[in-house]
Amino acid sequence: MKKLLMAALTLFAVNMLNAQPPVVPAEAGAKFGKAITADNAVSIEEFVKVMATKEEGKPHDAKIVGVVTEVCQKEGCWIKVQSPNGNMMVKMKDHKFAVPVVLNGKKIVIDGVATQTTTSVKQLRHFAEDAGKSKEEIAKITEPKKEIVIQAAGILVL
């Protein structure tokens, strides 16, 4: 029984340590996820125009330059970047990597796959909770949101 309890406590501790955003600097040249370059990256404004012509749910390769406006405070598993249509959601592909919270405000290159999608109220509230929003702010989320979501394979800080 003691061994089982110790194994459970160890597993819990490891899980809690893994559920934290990395505490590393986000200086120019820092890479997260797959190693990428800025070659052939387009502005977020140009990318939004391209995505406006795509069907909902149809994936499209994305390599864009943008400025981070928000970072998941719990795990560093998603970010939002400034775009002409409001903040664009960027998730880390398959949760294979995370980014530091100090990435907020940095100019970055994102390489991944984008999709026009509708995000549910439940998911939007979850993201708001992860971002550290108040209960009042979360309660104000009552409508799903049609948006571009990018599954990032790699991120490069400029």
N, C-alpha and C positions, 0 to 999 in steps of 0.2 A: 504494500500500500504506500509506503514511504517513497519507493522508487517511482511509482506512478505519479504521486503528488509532485515530486521533484521534476519529473519529466514535463508535467503540465506547467509548472512554474517557469521552467527554462523556456519552453515553447512560447509562453505568454510574454516573457521578457524579450526574447528575440523578435517576436512579432511587433511589440511596442517600439523597439529600436528601429525596425525597418519601416515603421509607419511615420517617420519623421522626414521632413524635407532635408536634403543634404546641407550641411553647414560648410559651404565652400565659397570662395569668392566668385563673383560673376564679372570678371574683368574682360576686356576685349580679347578675343581669341579663345575664351573658355567654350568647351563643347560639352553637350549633354546628349546622351543617346548615341546614335550612329554618327561617326565623324563626317562632317559636311563642309562645303565651302560656300562662299557667297556667289560663285559663278552662276550666271543665268537666273538669279533671283529677280523677281519683279516687285514693284511697289504693291502695297496692299490695295491701293485705290484701283490700280490696273487689274489686280486679281479679282476684286469684287465685281468689276464690269464683266469679266469672263464668266464668273460663276452665275451671274444673272441670266445667262443664256443656257444654263445647264438644268436638266430635269431634277426634281427632288429625288434623292436617294441614289443618284448616279455618281460614282466616285470620279474624281479628277485629280491628277497629280498637281501638287502645289509646292512651289519654292518661292517664298515671299519674304520681304523685309517689312518689319513692323516694330512698334513700340509696345512693350508690355505695360498693361494698365492694372493688372491684378494677378495674384498668384495664390493658389490653394495654400492656405495657412496650416493645414493639417499634415499633408504629405508631399506637397509640391508636385502633385500628379496632374494638374492642369494650370493653364494660364489663360488670360484674356489679352488680346492685342487690340489696339485702337484701329478702328476702320470707319469708313464713311457712314456705315449703317449702324453705328454703335460698336460695342466691344465684341470681337469675334472669339469664340471659344476654341482653344487648342488643348487637346488631350494628349497625354503621352501614350504612344501606341502600346497596347497590351500591358500598360503599367510597367513596362520594362525599365523605365528610368524615371527619375524625378528631377526637379529643378529647385534651386535655392530660392527662398522668399526674397532675397536681395536682388533678384532679377527684375523686380518691379521698377518700371521707369527706364529700363535698358532697351536699346535698339538691338534687334536680333534678326537672324535668318532662320526660318522654319522650313524644314523639308519634310513633306509627308503627303497625305491623301486627304482631299477635302470633299465634303458632301453637303448639299443643301438638305436640311432636315428640319423636322419640327420637334422641339424639345418639350417634354411634358412638364406640367406644373410640379409634379413630384420631383423630377430631376432638377429643375430650376431651383426649387427650395433646398435640395440637397447641396447644390453648388453654393448657394447663398450661405448656408450653414458652414460649409467648408471655408468660405471666405471670411467668416467671423462676423457676419451681419447680425443685427439684433433680431429678436423674435418679432418685433413690430415690422421691420423691413421684410422679413421672410413671409409674414402673414399677408403682406400686400401683393405677393405673387399669386395671381389668380387666373392667368391666361397662359396657354402654351405659347412658345416663341418659335417662329420660323427663322432659322439662322443657318449660317455656314459654320460647320464644325470641321476642324482639321485634326486628323490623327497624325501626330508628329513622330517621325522616325528619328529625327535629329534636330538639335538647336545649336546655333552658333551665336555667340555674343559679339557684336561689332564694336 
